[in-house]
Amino acid sequence: MHHNYKRLLINSLRYDFTGVTKKQPMIIHSRLSHNLKYFKPETQPVENQFLQDVLAGLTSTSKSLPSKYFYDETGDKLFQQIMQCEDYYPTRCEMDIFQNRTRELVGIISNLHCNVDIIELGAGDCSKSIHLLKALSNEQVNFKYIPIDISKNIIANLESSLPEQIPGIEVKGMNGDYFEMLNLLSSSSTSKKVILCLGGNIANMTINESESFCKQLRSYLNPGDIAIIGFDLVKNPRIIYNAYYDREGITSRFNLNLLTRINRELNANFNISIFEHFCSYDPLTGACRSFLVCTKETDVQIGSKTIHLKKDECIWTEISQKYSRGQIIKLAKSGGFKPTQMLTDHKEWFVDAIWTAI
């Protein structure tokens, strides 16, 4: 099990994501990594934001709930179990890349021939990237590791544990949201940047949303900087479907736990027993979506608001977008990057794409 608590954020995964500029906040959550970060112009109490997001999704014509709220204590534990499932391949595939194709990653970074900031968005326990950091250290590449995370505890743990595992490593953690921290770095560091956006975080956006995200990421980089981004590749539809509809039923419990959390934290009264988890995968678009299906007509009270759900009405909870190699190249170019290389696992199910900012 890789405790890869990565988090990518954007302010409402389900809502309008167009017209993003460098100063506009975003939220993105990844199923493959779930370290939540908020990009909000104003600070609100977490409970109020949770309530607002839930009501906004459930009062829309097509009902939805933001997947960033999957991760309470129970959700964290269930997600760890999901990553242990035989059918859930993405984590193992990317670990394969970082364990077995490290030499190629080191070669790309060492060819910059200058001081380098290795910036990881949502580092968690650094279980994948530590293989790269050790290799860079062994090759005596002059680099600084900068993990960015919303969790002060995660940053503190990395700053204390990594020097014990990699003697001489310089770790400078940053606690906050990704783009705000990148903005600070862009004005305070002259080193070349290598951005690690691992775990398929970008999969939890639609194609249009991912285009906006990449453009915003590019706005914080200089020409010649590098981004290493994880993508889950299109493959046999049955393999993808099984990854999100596991035989053990853990993904089902993971999705239903969101309703349990809403009941507990927002004083709602969802009857969990009448909801079922449903997953669909469209091989034509590459979109794998998860839903909660209401099997009986019901009214749900959330605070002072009553939500009516019809029999068989679906609540969309998550997207996991799969990409072709051609789509990855197109995404790089539209975002202001030159696609440099694609590193795959031995099954060629997952790719870490290496892009150079132009």
SEGU-908490 format. One record per residue (C-alpha): residue in one letter; x, y, z. Coordinates in nm, 3 decimals. Each point is the difference from the previous one (the first is absolute). Layout:
REM residues N
@lonu=a east=X north=Y up=Z .
...
REM end
This chain:
REM residues 358
@lonu=m east=0.000 north=0.000 up=0.000 .
@lonu=h east=0.139 north=0.334 up=-0.097 .
@lonu=h east=-0.129 north=0.272 up=0.232 .
@lonu=n east=0.009 north=0.251 up=-0.280 .
@lonu=y east=-0.208 north=0.280 up=0.146 .
@lonu=k east=0.025 north=0.228 up=-0.298 .
@lonu=r east=-0.246 north=0.270 up=-0.046 .
@lonu=l east=-0.080 north=0.219 up=-0.294 .
@lonu=l east=-0.258 north=0.266 up=0.043 .
@lonu=i east=-0.234 north=0.217 up=-0.182 .
@lonu=n east=-0.308 north=0.174 up=0.123 .
@lonu=s east=-0.272 north=-0.219 up=-0.129 .
@lonu=l east=0.082 north=-0.300 up=-0.202 .
@lonu=r east=-0.354 north=-0.025 up=-0.128 .
@lonu=y east=-0.054 north=0.363 up=-0.092 .
@lonu=d east=0.122 north=0.255 up=-0.251 .
@lonu=f east=0.372 north=-0.030 up=-0.065 .
@lonu=t east=0.041 north=0.223 up=-0.301 .
@lonu=g east=0.186 north=0.325 up=-0.033 .
@lonu=v east=0.254 north=-0.078 up=0.272 .
@lonu=t east=0.276 north=0.256 up=0.037 .
@lonu=k east=0.309 north=0.009 up=0.213 .
@lonu=k east=-0.174 north=0.187 up=0.278 .
@lonu=q east=-0.319 north=-0.205 up=0.003 .
@lonu=p east=-0.023 north=-0.280 up=0.257 .
@lonu=m east=-0.068 north=-0.361 up=-0.093 .
@lonu=i east=-0.070 north=-0.325 up=0.177 .
@lonu=i east=0.076 north=-0.346 up=-0.116 .
@lonu=h east=-0.031 north=-0.319 up=0.187 .
@lonu=s east=0.145 north=-0.329 up=-0.107 .
@lonu=r east=-0.131 north=-0.342 up=0.077 .
@lonu=l east=0.351 north=-0.133 up=-0.036 .
@lonu=s east=0.120 north=0.245 up=0.255 .
@lonu=h east=-0.208 north=0.196 up=0.231 .
@lonu=n east=0.184 north=0.273 up=0.186 .
@lonu=l east=-0.256 north=0.281 up=-0.025 .
@lonu=k east=0.105 north=0.356 up=-0.065 .
@lonu=y east=-0.228 north=0.296 up=-0.028 .
@lonu=f east=0.050 north=0.282 up=-0.246 .
@lonu=k east=-0.256 north=0.256 up=0.112 .
@lonu=p east=0.001 north=0.378 up=-0.028 .
@lonu=e east=-0.163 north=0.021 up=0.342 .
@lonu=t east=0.040 north=-0.207 up=0.314 .
@lonu=q east=-0.317 north=-0.166 up=0.125 .
@lonu=p east=-0.060 north=-0.244 up=0.286 .
@lonu=v east=0.051 north=-0.351 up=-0.133 .
@lonu=e east=-0.348 north=-0.107 up=0.112 .
@lonu=n east=-0.162 north=0.286 up=-0.191 .
@lonu=q east=0.195 north=-0.080 up=-0.314 .
@lonu=f east=-0.091 north=-0.368 up=0.029 .
@lonu=l east=-0.368 north=0.089 up=0.035 .
@lonu=q east=0.008 north=0.245 up=-0.289 .
@lonu=d east=0.173 north=-0.247 up=-0.230 .
@lonu=v east=-0.240 north=-0.282 up=0.089 .
@lonu=l east=-0.310 north=0.213 up=-0.049 .
@lonu=a east=0.133 north=0.146 up=-0.326 .
@lonu=g east=0.052 north=-0.350 up=-0.138 .
@lonu=l east=-0.326 north=-0.150 up=0.120 .
@lonu=t east=-0.215 north=0.290 up=-0.120 .
@lonu=s east=0.146 north=-0.005 up=-0.351 .
@lonu=t east=-0.199 north=-0.147 up=-0.288 .
@lonu=s east=0.247 north=-0.288 up=-0.017 .
@lonu=k east=0.080 north=-0.076 up=0.362 .
@lonu=s east=0.360 north=-0.037 up=0.111 .
@lonu=l east=0.223 north=-0.002 up=0.307 .
@lonu=p east=0.365 north=0.116 up=0.000 .
@lonu=s east=0.235 north=-0.295 up=0.036 .
@lonu=k east=0.235 north=0.205 up=0.219 .
@lonu=y east=-0.234 north=-0.079 up=0.291 .
@lonu=f east=0.054 north=-0.375 up=-0.023 .
@lonu=y east=0.287 north=0.027 up=0.243 .
@lonu=d east=-0.103 north=0.002 up=0.360 .
@lonu=e east=0.173 north=-0.247 up=0.233 .
@lonu=t east=-0.208 north=-0.292 up=-0.127 .
@lonu=g east=0.046 north=0.108 up=-0.361 .
@lonu=d east=0.377 north=0.011 up=0.047 .
@lonu=k east=0.004 north=-0.357 up=0.130 .
@lonu=l east=-0.227 north=-0.126 up=-0.278 .
@lonu=f east=0.216 north=0.168 up=-0.263 .
@lonu=q east=0.307 north=-0.177 up=0.135 .
@lonu=q east=-0.190 north=-0.328 up=-0.034 .
@lonu=i east=-0.097 north=0.089 up=-0.358 .
@lonu=m east=0.365 north=0.044 up=-0.091 .
@lonu=q east=0.065 north=-0.349 up=0.136 .
@lonu=c east=-0.267 north=-0.153 up=-0.222 .
@lonu=e east=0.127 north=-0.238 up=-0.266 .
@lonu=d east=-0.200 north=0.178 up=-0.270 .
@lonu=y east=0.111 north=0.353 up=0.092 .
@lonu=y east=0.312 north=0.034 up=-0.212 .
@lonu=p east=0.093 north=0.375 up=-0.027 .
@lonu=t east=0.205 north=0.029 up=0.320 .
@lonu=r east=0.203 north=-0.314 up=-0.074 .
@lonu=c east=0.058 north=0.107 up=-0.360 .
@lonu=e east=0.144 north=0.341 up=0.089 .
@lonu=m east=0.212 north=-0.152 up=0.274 .
@lonu=d east=0.140 north=-0.232 up=-0.267 .
@lonu=i east=0.107 north=0.307 up=-0.200 .
@lonu=f east=0.173 north=0.170 up=0.293 .
@lonu=q east=0.175 north=-0.318 up=0.108 .
@lonu=n east=0.111 north=-0.125 up=-0.339 .
@lonu=r east=0.038 north=0.305 up=-0.226 .
@lonu=t east=0.180 north=0.224 up=0.245 .
@lonu=r east=0.314 north=0.022 up=-0.213 .
@lonu=e east=-0.193 north=0.167 up=-0.282 .
@lonu=l east=-0.158 north=0.251 up=0.239 .
@lonu=v east=0.338 north=0.083 up=0.149 .
@lonu=g east=0.148 north=0.046 up=-0.346 .
@lonu=i east=-0.266 north=0.254 up=-0.098 .
@lonu=i east=0.046 north=0.200 up=0.320 .
@lonu=s east=0.380 north=-0.015 up=0.007 .
@lonu=n east=0.008 north=0.128 up=-0.360 .
@lonu=l east=-0.131 north=0.333 up=0.129 .
@lonu=h east=0.358 north=0.059 up=0.127 .
@lonu=c east=-0.104 north=0.240 up=0.275 .
@lonu=n east=-0.153 north=0.020 up=0.346 .
@lonu=v east=-0.343 north=-0.162 up=0.002 .
@lonu=d east=-0.308 north=0.032 up=0.218 .
@lonu=i east=-0.190 north=-0.332 up=0.005 .
@lonu=i east=-0.352 north=0.116 up=0.088 .
@lonu=e east=-0.255 north=-0.268 up=0.082 .
@lonu=l east=-0.367 north=0.095 up=0.009 .
@lonu=g east=-0.151 north=-0.197 up=0.287 .
@lonu=a east=0.299 north=-0.211 up=0.100 .
@lonu=g east=-0.164 north=-0.211 up=0.268 .
@lonu=d east=0.254 north=-0.248 up=0.129 .
@lonu=c east=0.215 north=0.040 up=-0.314 .
@lonu=s east=-0.023 north=-0.376 up=-0.066 .
@lonu=k east=0.045 north=0.031 up=-0.377 .
@lonu=s east=0.217 north=0.309 up=-0.033 .
@lonu=i east=0.247 north=-0.120 up=0.264 .
@lonu=h east=0.144 north=-0.238 up=-0.261 .
@lonu=l east=0.076 north=0.300 up=-0.223 .
@lonu=l east=0.139 north=0.207 up=0.288 .
@lonu=k east=0.237 north=-0.279 up=0.104 .
@lonu=a east=0.122 north=-0.043 up=-0.356 .
@lonu=l east=0.057 north=0.375 up=-0.045 .
@lonu=s east=0.195 north=0.008 up=0.325 .
@lonu=n east=0.212 north=-0.298 up=-0.106 .
@lonu=e east=0.080 north=0.176 up=-0.327 .
@lonu=q east=0.091 north=0.315 up=0.196 .
@lonu=v east=-0.253 north=0.215 up=-0.184 .
@lonu=n east=-0.030 north=0.336 up=0.175 .
@lonu=f east=-0.365 north=0.016 up=0.098 .
@lonu=k east=-0.238 north=0.112 up=0.270 .
@lonu=y east=-0.318 north=-0.198 up=0.072 .
@lonu=i east=-0.307 north=0.218 up=0.057 .
@lonu=p east=-0.313 north=-0.195 up=0.096 .
@lonu=i east=-0.320 north=0.207 up=0.001 .
@lonu=d east=-0.287 north=-0.123 up=0.211 .
@lonu=i east=-0.300 north=0.134 up=0.188 .
@lonu=s east=0.093 north=-0.215 up=0.299 .
@lonu=k east=0.258 north=0.149 up=0.237 .
@lonu=n east=0.048 north=-0.346 up=0.148 .
@lonu=i east=0.095 north=-0.150 up=-0.335 .
@lonu=i east=0.253 north=0.277 up=-0.064 .
@lonu=a east=0.150 north=-0.037 up=0.347 .
@lonu=n east=0.031 north=-0.377 up=-0.042 .
@lonu=l east=0.177 north=0.035 up=-0.335 .
@lonu=e east=0.239 north=0.265 up=0.129 .
@lonu=s east=0.100 north=-0.230 up=0.288 .
@lonu=s east=-0.008 north=-0.342 up=-0.168 .
@lonu=l east=0.155 north=0.065 up=-0.343 .
@lonu=p east=0.341 north=0.120 up=0.128 .
@lonu=e east=0.021 north=-0.326 up=0.195 .
@lonu=q east=-0.066 north=-0.204 up=-0.314 .
@lonu=i east=0.201 north=0.218 up=-0.241 .
@lonu=p east=0.298 north=0.156 up=0.182 .
@lonu=g east=0.076 north=0.351 up=-0.119 .
@lonu=i east=-0.335 north=0.064 up=-0.168 .
@lonu=e east=-0.136 north=0.352 up=0.031 .
@lonu=v east=-0.374 north=-0.001 up=0.071 .
@lonu=k east=-0.203 north=0.319 up=0.012 .
@lonu=g east=-0.366 north=-0.083 up=0.045 .
@lonu=m east=-0.274 north=0.250 up=-0.077 .
@lonu=n east=-0.337 north=-0.015 up=0.173 .
@lonu=g east=-0.280 north=0.144 up=-0.209 .
@lonu=d east=-0.181 north=-0.028 up=-0.331 .
@lonu=y east=0.193 north=-0.089 up=-0.310 .
@lonu=f east=-0.026 north=0.304 up=-0.218 .
@lonu=e east=0.049 north=0.250 up=0.281 .
@lonu=m east=0.318 north=-0.182 up=0.099 .
@lonu=l east=0.118 north=-0.018 up=-0.362 .
@lonu=n east=-0.060 north=0.373 up=-0.024 .
@lonu=l east=0.227 north=0.055 up=0.299 .
@lonu=l east=0.267 north=-0.226 up=-0.146 .
@lonu=s east=-0.011 north=0.173 up=-0.337 .
@lonu=s east=0.104 north=0.325 up=0.168 .
@lonu=s east=0.242 north=-0.140 up=0.258 .
@lonu=s east=0.200 north=-0.271 up=-0.180 .
@lonu=t east=0.215 north=0.024 up=-0.311 .
@lonu=s east=0.052 north=-0.376 up=-0.026 .
@lonu=k east=-0.150 north=-0.207 up=-0.279 .
@lonu=k east=-0.326 north=-0.160 up=0.106 .
@lonu=v east=-0.105 north=-0.363 up=-0.039 .
@lonu=i east=-0.365 north=-0.043 up=0.093 .
@lonu=l east=-0.119 north=-0.344 up=0.111 .
@lonu=c east=-0.375 north=-0.046 up=-0.043 .
@lonu=l east=-0.025 north=-0.372 up=0.060 .
@lonu=g east=-0.274 north=-0.252 up=0.064 .
@lonu=g east=-0.220 north=0.090 up=-0.290 .
@lonu=n east=-0.137 north=0.308 up=0.179 .
@lonu=i east=-0.086 north=0.151 up=-0.334 .
@lonu=a east=-0.233 north=-0.293 up=-0.066 .
@lonu=n east=-0.259 north=0.150 up=0.232 .
@lonu=m east=-0.070 north=0.282 up=-0.242 .
@lonu=t east=-0.188 north=0.004 up=-0.325 .
@lonu=i east=0.207 north=0.059 up=-0.312 .
@lonu=n east=-0.094 north=0.370 up=-0.001 .
@lonu=e east=0.085 north=0.035 up=0.368 .
@lonu=s east=0.338 north=-0.165 up=-0.048 .
@lonu=e east=0.080 north=0.244 up=-0.281 .
@lonu=s east=-0.072 north=0.293 up=0.232 .
@lonu=f east=0.206 north=-0.156 up=0.278 .
@lonu=c east=0.303 north=-0.053 up=-0.223 .
@lonu=k east=-0.014 north=0.356 up=-0.127 .
@lonu=q east=-0.009 north=0.132 up=0.354 .
@lonu=l east=0.287 north=-0.226 up=0.104 .
@lonu=r east=0.205 north=0.127 up=-0.294 .
@lonu=s east=-0.060 north=0.362 up=0.108 .
@lonu=y east=0.217 north=-0.062 up=0.309 .
@lonu=l east=0.290 north=-0.152 up=-0.195 .
@lonu=n east=0.283 north=0.139 up=-0.211 .
@lonu=p east=0.110 north=-0.134 up=-0.338 .
@lonu=g east=0.208 north=-0.312 up=0.054 .
@lonu=d east=-0.172 north=-0.101 up=0.323 .
@lonu=i east=-0.134 north=-0.356 up=0.006 .
@lonu=a east=-0.331 north=-0.156 up=0.104 .
@lonu=i east=-0.033 north=-0.374 up=0.064 .
@lonu=i east=-0.369 north=-0.091 up=-0.004 .
@lonu=g east=-0.166 north=-0.338 up=0.053 .
@lonu=f east=-0.269 north=-0.122 up=-0.243 .
@lonu=d east=-0.202 north=-0.320 up=0.001 .
@lonu=l east=-0.004 north=-0.130 up=-0.357 .
@lonu=v east=-0.301 north=-0.133 up=-0.191 .
@lonu=k east=0.007 north=-0.378 up=-0.007 .
@lonu=n east=-0.233 north=-0.297 up=-0.001 .
@lonu=p east=-0.330 north=0.139 up=0.136 .
@lonu=r east=-0.048 north=-0.297 up=0.231 .
@lonu=i east=0.330 north=0.071 up=0.179 .
@lonu=i east=-0.102 north=0.361 up=0.062 .
@lonu=y east=-0.354 north=-0.092 up=0.104 .
@lonu=n east=0.119 north=-0.259 up=0.250 .
@lonu=a east=0.237 north=0.250 up=0.161 .
@lonu=y east=-0.295 north=0.217 up=0.102 .
@lonu=y east=-0.249 north=-0.280 up=0.067 .
@lonu=d east=0.211 north=-0.233 up=0.211 .
@lonu=r east=-0.122 north=-0.346 up=0.090 .
@lonu=e east=0.046 north=0.064 up=0.372 .
@lonu=g east=-0.249 north=0.289 up=-0.007 .
@lonu=i east=0.244 north=0.243 up=0.161 .
@lonu=t east=-0.057 north=0.272 up=-0.261 .
@lonu=s east=-0.373 north=-0.030 up=0.064 .
@lonu=r east=0.051 north=0.056 up=0.375 .
@lonu=f east=0.239 north=0.284 up=-0.081 .
@lonu=n east=-0.264 north=0.184 up=-0.205 .
@lonu=l east=-0.284 north=-0.068 up=0.245 .
@lonu=n east=0.214 north=0.131 up=0.285 .
@lonu=l east=-0.036 north=0.346 up=-0.152 .
@lonu=l east=-0.370 north=-0.007 up=0.087 .
@lonu=t east=0.084 north=-0.120 up=0.351 .
@lonu=r east=0.235 north=0.294 up=0.039 .
@lonu=i east=-0.266 north=0.244 up=-0.121 .
@lonu=n east=-0.245 north=-0.145 up=0.252 .
@lonu=r east=0.250 north=0.036 up=0.283 .
@lonu=e east=0.153 north=0.337 up=-0.077 .
@lonu=l east=-0.291 north=0.182 up=-0.162 .
@lonu=n east=-0.281 north=-0.152 up=0.207 .
@lonu=a east=-0.159 north=-0.159 up=-0.306 .
@lonu=n east=-0.220 north=-0.309 up=-0.010 .
@lonu=f east=0.103 north=-0.204 up=-0.304 .
@lonu=n east=-0.132 north=-0.356 up=0.023 .
@lonu=i east=0.323 north=-0.167 up=-0.106 .
@lonu=s east=-0.171 north=-0.337 up=-0.056 .
@lonu=i east=-0.191 north=0.126 up=-0.308 .
@lonu=f east=0.313 north=0.118 up=-0.185 .
@lonu=e east=0.229 north=-0.210 up=-0.216 .
@lonu=h east=0.340 north=0.064 up=-0.155 .
@lonu=f east=0.012 north=-0.010 up=-0.379 .
@lonu=c east=0.298 north=0.039 up=-0.233 .
@lonu=s east=0.006 north=0.055 up=-0.375 .
@lonu=y east=0.285 north=0.015 up=-0.247 .
@lonu=d east=-0.035 north=0.141 up=-0.352 .
@lonu=p east=0.284 north=-0.127 up=-0.221 .
@lonu=l east=-0.086 north=0.261 up=-0.264 .
@lonu=t east=0.069 north=0.295 up=0.230 .
@lonu=g east=0.230 north=-0.163 up=0.256 .
@lonu=a east=-0.220 north=0.123 up=0.286 .
@lonu=c east=-0.054 north=-0.232 up=0.296 .
@lonu=r east=-0.272 north=0.139 up=0.227 .
@lonu=s east=-0.133 north=-0.101 up=0.340 .
@lonu=f east=-0.354 north=0.062 up=0.119 .
@lonu=l east=-0.224 north=-0.058 up=0.297 .
@lonu=v east=-0.338 north=-0.133 up=-0.117 .
@lonu=c east=-0.314 north=0.066 up=0.205 .
@lonu=t east=-0.209 north=-0.318 up=-0.020 .
@lonu=k east=-0.313 north=0.150 up=0.159 .
@lonu=e east=-0.162 north=0.343 up=-0.025 .
@lonu=t east=0.095 north=0.196 up=0.309 .
@lonu=d east=0.034 north=0.343 up=0.159 .
@lonu=v east=0.324 north=0.084 up=0.179 .
@lonu=q east=0.024 north=0.275 up=0.257 .
@lonu=i east=0.332 north=0.187 up=0.013 .
@lonu=g east=-0.022 north=0.280 up=0.251 .
@lonu=s east=-0.301 north=0.208 up=-0.103 .
@lonu=k east=0.008 north=-0.127 up=-0.359 .
@lonu=t east=-0.203 north=-0.294 up=-0.133 .
@lonu=i east=0.145 north=-0.192 up=-0.294 .
@lonu=h east=-0.235 north=-0.218 up=-0.203 .
@lonu=l east=0.142 north=-0.303 up=-0.180 .
@lonu=k east=-0.200 north=-0.208 up=-0.245 .
@lonu=k east=0.022 north=-0.376 up=-0.022 .
@lonu=d east=0.312 north=-0.099 up=-0.197 .
@lonu=e east=0.133 north=0.357 up=-0.002 .
@lonu=c east=0.380 north=0.015 up=-0.008 .
@lonu=i east=0.241 north=0.222 up=0.194 .
@lonu=w east=0.332 north=0.040 up=-0.181 .
@lonu=t east=0.292 north=-0.026 up=0.242 .
@lonu=e east=0.317 north=-0.039 up=-0.205 .
@lonu=i east=0.168 north=-0.012 up=-0.338 .
@lonu=s east=0.321 north=-0.183 up=-0.079 .
@lonu=q east=0.106 north=0.101 up=-0.349 .
@lonu=k east=0.215 north=-0.237 up=-0.205 .
@lonu=y east=0.228 north=0.135 up=-0.271 .
@lonu=s east=0.148 north=-0.115 up=-0.327 .
@lonu=r east=0.357 north=0.093 up=-0.079 .
@lonu=g east=-0.127 north=0.237 up=-0.266 .
@lonu=q east=-0.222 north=0.180 up=0.251 .
@lonu=i east=0.293 north=0.041 up=0.239 .
@lonu=i east=0.211 north=0.159 up=-0.276 .
@lonu=k east=-0.287 north=0.231 up=-0.095 .
@lonu=l east=-0.053 north=0.099 up=0.365 .
@lonu=a east=0.368 north=0.086 up=0.038 .
@lonu=k east=0.006 north=0.218 up=-0.309 .
@lonu=s east=-0.322 north=0.184 up=0.086 .
@lonu=g east=0.137 north=0.072 up=0.348 .
@lonu=g east=0.324 north=0.157 up=-0.121 .
@lonu=f east=0.225 north=-0.304 up=0.037 .
@lonu=k east=0.213 north=-0.208 up=-0.234 .
@lonu=p east=-0.062 north=-0.374 up=0.053 .
@lonu=t east=0.348 north=-0.138 up=0.062 .
@lonu=q east=-0.043 north=-0.364 up=0.096 .
@lonu=m east=-0.249 north=-0.256 up=0.130 .
@lonu=l east=0.105 north=-0.260 up=0.254 .
@lonu=t east=-0.231 north=-0.298 up=0.046 .
@lonu=d east=-0.021 north=-0.293 up=0.237 .
@lonu=h east=0.082 north=-0.345 up=-0.137 .
@lonu=k east=-0.367 north=-0.065 up=-0.088 .
@lonu=e east=-0.027 north=0.338 up=-0.175 .
@lonu=w east=-0.315 north=0.080 up=0.196 .
@lonu=f east=0.123 north=0.325 up=0.159 .
@lonu=v east=0.230 north=0.278 up=-0.116 .
@lonu=d east=0.199 north=0.272 up=0.169 .
@lonu=a east=0.023 north=0.266 up=-0.268 .
@lonu=i east=0.299 north=0.233 up=0.001 .
@lonu=w east=-0.075 north=0.346 up=-0.136 .
@lonu=t east=0.229 north=0.299 up=-0.047 .
@lonu=a east=-0.140 north=0.350 up=0.039 .
@lonu=i east=0.043 north=0.208 up=-0.316 .
REM end
